[in-house]
Amino acid sequence: MTAIQYFWRHPLAEQVREEGREEGREEGREEGRAEAKAEMILRILEWRGIPVSDAVRERVSACTELDQLEVWAQRAMHVTDAAELFVEE
């Protein structure tokens, strides 16, 4: 039992924990950016007076690919129907 307690204080264990923290922070940042971009897309449609169905809202909110969300954000500025976000896919 003593060896296990000392392992957690070992520099290698500290390094592994820090790497895990960094990965978690990076994943959290990516997830946060995706959520913010999805909210922006839905707001643009709302501001433009374009109705958003539950299906469109769910698809946009569930997307985690920043590049795809960027495409949809650009389209949101010009579409006349929210479903047009997904044309050409």
N, C-alpha and C positions, 0 to 999 in steps of 0.2 A: 504494500500500500504506500509506503514511503516513496518508492521509485516513481509511482504514478504522480504523486504530488509534486515531486521535483521536476518531472518532465514538463509540466505546465509552466514552470518558471524558466525553462531552458530557452536560450535565445532563438533556437529554431522554432519552438512552439510560438514564441512571440511574433516571429516573422510570418508564420502561417496565419495567425490570427489577424495581423495587420493587413495582409494580402486579402483575406476574406472580407475585412471591413471595407477596403478600397473597392473590391468588386461589388459589394452591396451598395455602396454609395453611388458608384457609376450606374448600376442598374436602376437605382432609384431616380437618378437624374434623367436617364433616358425615358423611363416610365413617366416621370413628371412632365417632360417636354412633350411627349406624345399626348398625354391627357390635356395639356394646355392648348396644343394645336387643334385637337379634336373639338374642344370647347370653342375655340376661335372660329372654326368652320361653321359650327352650328349657330353661333352668334351672327356671323356675316349673313347667313341665310335669313335669320330672324330679322336683322336690321333692314334687309332688302325686302321684307314682307313676303318671303317665300315659305309656304307651309312645309313643315318637316314631319314626315310620317314616323311612326315608332320604328319601323324597319330601317329607315335611313339613319335615324338617331342611334340606334343600336349598332349598326355597321360602322359608323364613324367613330363612336365611342369605344368600340372594341378593337379598333385598329391600333397597332403599336409600331408600325413601320413609318418612321419619320418622312421618308421620301414619298411614300404614297399619300400621307397626310398633306404634304406640301402641294402635290398635284391637285388634290381635292380642294385645298384652300384657294389655289389660283382659279380653279373652275367655279368655286362658290361666288366669285366676283362677277361671273358672266351668265350663269345658268338661269333659266326661267322656271325650272322645276327641280326640286332637290334630288330626284332620282338621276338627273343628268350628270351628277358628280361621278357616277360609276360607268358612264359610257366609255367604250373602247377598252374594256377590261376583259 
